[in-house]
Amino acid sequence: MQTRRIGDVQVSAIGLGGMPMSIEGRPDEQRSVSTIHAALEAGVTLIDTADAYHLGADEVGHNESLIARAVASYGGDTSDVLIATKGGHVRPGDGSWTLDGSPEHLKRACDASLERLGVEAIGLYQFHRPDPRVPYADSVGAIRDLLDAGKIRFAGVSNADPDQIRLANEILGGRLVSVQNQFSPSFRSSEPELELCAELDIAFLPWSPLGGISQAGELGSRFAAFTDVAKAHGVSPQRVCLAWMLAKAPVVIPIPGSSRPETIRDSVGAVDVKLSAEELARLDAA
Ligand SMILES: NC(=O)c1ccc[n+]([C@@H]2O[C@H](COP(=O)([O-])OP(=O)(O)OC[C@H]3O[C@@H](n4cnc5c(N)ncnc54)[C@H](OP(=O)(O)O)[C@@H]3O)[C@@H](O)[C@H]2O)c1
């Protein structure tokens, strides 16, 4: 498996996004565990989750607990698996997503995530989304405190613009290791953040890289160029999409979501797809 860097560790160049296994439309636990095991078997060593990936208000952290159980029951060596979680989003249980970026909430949320993941320090802890009611510096300041206290090994931010990325890195004393923003063929407005991460040598984790849970299957029909290039390589348009992202910069580590073993196995194959400069230009323009 090709690897890329987060902080001072190497992780698989394709990660696994855990969200589809815990929100609306999620599969049963057995299928989710098979999916996570298939990812590990394929060499995936980065798994993305969040305390907010759940349905009812009584099951906060459903996805974190699921991932912790699946990693524990895998059977093989998982010592190099980096679990990346997030705090700052809240789901009250009515289907909505709300925000709480207060330092008090983030510190409580981190403690709860630590317990669910069953670790002494969280691999990568990401501030999920800026909360307009809380100064960004205060929210990131809480993440810095967690880092200083040894409760998290690495710190990241998500849904941040270039100014927020620079500010977060400053507040963290140059220790910002990752930025997780939406980026896909249908959502390209995070190019400036991707370029900034490449410049600062910070990992860039595209979320919903295939267009999101409801649109991922239609990527090929929505973007003909991805289908054409896929046919030329004898692979899926989704695999081409992830290969196109990997080619953008060495800091890019896509985290496609999966709820079936077949889809994560297919996605991992993106590391072996070599696209020509002409194909990349065509996909850029699609
Ligand atoms: N930071 C944030 O604010 C934020 C927001 C959204 C998501 N995320 C993270 O980003 C991850 C990815 O985003 P996402 O799950 O929303 O969307 P996505 O990765 O664009 O799409 C997920 C869907 O793609 C399908 N899929 C995956 N690989 C495929 C393949 N090779 N061929 C065909 N279909 C494939 C899966 O289908 P099956 O379910 O059938 O396997 C899955 O439901 C999430 O899981 C989550 O960890 C973060």
Ligand as a Chemical Component Dictionary entry (heavy atoms), coordinates in Angstrom:
data_LIG
# 
_chem_comp.id                   LIG 
_chem_comp.type                 NON-POLYMER 
_chem_comp.pdbx_formal_charge   0 
_chem_comp.three_letter_code    LIG 
# 
loop_
_chem_comp_atom.comp_id 
_chem_comp_atom.atom_id 
_chem_comp_atom.alt_atom_id 
_chem_comp_atom.type_symbol 
_chem_comp_atom.charge 
_chem_comp_atom.model_Cartn_x 
_chem_comp_atom.model_Cartn_y 
_chem_comp_atom.model_Cartn_z 
_chem_comp_atom.pdbx_ordinal 
LIG N1  N1  N 0  -15.482 16.924 7.992  1  
LIG C1  C1  C 0  -16.717 16.943 7.579  2  
LIG O1  O1  O 0  -17.465 17.905 7.788  3  
LIG C2  C2  C 0  -17.240 15.756 6.833  4  
LIG C3  C3  C 0  -18.475 15.807 6.181  5  
LIG C4  C4  C 0  -18.898 14.677 5.478  6  
LIG C5  C5  C 0  -18.099 13.544 5.450  7  
LIG N2  N2  N 1  -16.917 13.504 6.125  8  
LIG C6  C6  C 0  -16.030 12.326 6.109  9  
LIG O2  O2  O 0  -15.687 12.027 4.777  10 
LIG C7  C7  C 0  -16.015 10.674 4.503  11 
LIG C8  C8  C 0  -16.384 10.503 3.052  12 
LIG O3  O3  O 0  -17.504 11.288 2.713  13 
LIG P1  P1  P 0  -18.969 10.642 2.454  14 
LIG O4  O4  O 0  -19.025 9.304  3.051  15 
LIG O5  O5  O -1 -19.932 11.677 2.856  16 
LIG O6  O6  O 0  -19.063 10.598 0.877  17 
LIG P2  P2  P 0  -18.271 9.861  -0.306 18 
LIG O7  O7  O 0  -17.028 9.266  0.192  19 
LIG O8  O8  O 0  -18.179 10.827 -1.417 20 
LIG O9  O9  O 0  -19.314 8.750  -0.721 21 
LIG C9  C9  C 0  -19.596 7.681  0.136  22 
LIG C10 C10 C 0  -20.321 6.613  -0.645 23 
LIG O10 O10 O 0  -19.520 6.241  -1.753 24 
LIG C11 C11 C 0  -19.743 4.904  -2.057 25 
LIG N3  N3  N 0  -18.466 4.393  -2.577 26 
LIG C12 C12 C 0  -17.279 4.385  -1.934 27 
LIG N4  N4  N 0  -16.312 3.879  -2.716 28 
LIG C13 C13 C 0  -16.919 3.543  -3.882 29 
LIG C14 C14 C 0  -16.444 2.943  -5.079 30 
LIG N5  N5  N 0  -15.163 2.629  -5.233 31 
LIG N6  N6  N 0  -17.340 2.737  -6.073 32 
LIG C15 C15 C 0  -18.647 3.080  -5.915 33 
LIG N7  N7  N 0  -19.153 3.640  -4.800 34 
LIG C16 C16 C 0  -18.284 3.873  -3.794 35 
LIG C17 C17 C 0  -20.116 4.208  -0.762 36 
LIG O11 O11 O 0  -21.125 3.293  -1.050 37 
LIG P3  P3  P 0  -21.522 2.073  -0.078 38 
LIG O12 O12 O 0  -22.140 2.757  1.137  39 
LIG O13 O13 O 0  -22.487 1.310  -0.878 40 
LIG O14 O14 O 0  -20.279 1.364  0.294  41 
LIG C18 C18 C 0  -20.507 5.349  0.159  42 
LIG O15 O15 O 0  -21.840 5.292  0.623  43 
LIG C19 C19 C 0  -17.165 10.375 5.472  44 
LIG O16 O16 O 0  -17.392 9.001  5.606  45 
LIG C20 C20 C 0  -16.677 11.069 6.693  46 
LIG O17 O17 O 0  -15.700 10.264 7.345  47 
LIG C21 C21 C 0  -16.475 14.607 6.801  48 
# 
loop_
_chem_comp_bond.comp_id 
_chem_comp_bond.atom_id_1 
_chem_comp_bond.atom_id_2 
_chem_comp_bond.value_order 
_chem_comp_bond.pdbx_ordinal 
LIG N1  C1  SING 1  
LIG C1  O1  DOUB 2  
LIG C1  C2  SING 3  
LIG C2  C3  SING 4  
LIG C2  C21 DOUB 5  
LIG C3  C4  DOUB 6  
LIG C4  C5  SING 7  
LIG C5  N2  DOUB 8  
LIG N2  C6  SING 9  
LIG N2  C21 SING 10 
LIG C6  O2  SING 11 
LIG C6  C20 SING 12 
LIG O2  C7  SING 13 
LIG C7  C8  SING 14 
LIG C7  C19 SING 15 
LIG C8  O3  SING 16 
LIG O3  P1  SING 17 
LIG P1  O4  DOUB 18 
LIG P1  O5  SING 19 
LIG P1  O6  SING 20 
LIG O6  P2  SING 21 
LIG P2  O7  DOUB 22 
LIG P2  O8  SING 23 
LIG P2  O9  SING 24 
LIG O9  C9  SING 25 
LIG C9  C10 SING 26 
LIG C10 O10 SING 27 
LIG C10 C18 SING 28 
LIG O10 C11 SING 29 
LIG C11 N3  SING 30 
LIG C11 C17 SING 31 
LIG N3  C12 SING 32 
LIG N3  C16 SING 33 
LIG C12 N4  DOUB 34 
LIG N4  C13 SING 35 
LIG C13 C14 SING 36 
LIG C13 C16 DOUB 37 
LIG C14 N5  SING 38 
LIG C14 N6  DOUB 39 
LIG N6  C15 SING 40 
LIG C15 N7  DOUB 41 
LIG N7  C16 SING 42 
LIG C17 O11 SING 43 
LIG C17 C18 SING 44 
LIG O11 P3  SING 45 
LIG P3  O12 DOUB 46 
LIG P3  O13 SING 47 
LIG P3  O14 SING 48 
LIG C18 O15 SING 49 
LIG C19 O16 SING 50 
LIG C19 C20 SING 51 
LIG C20 O17 SING 52 
# 
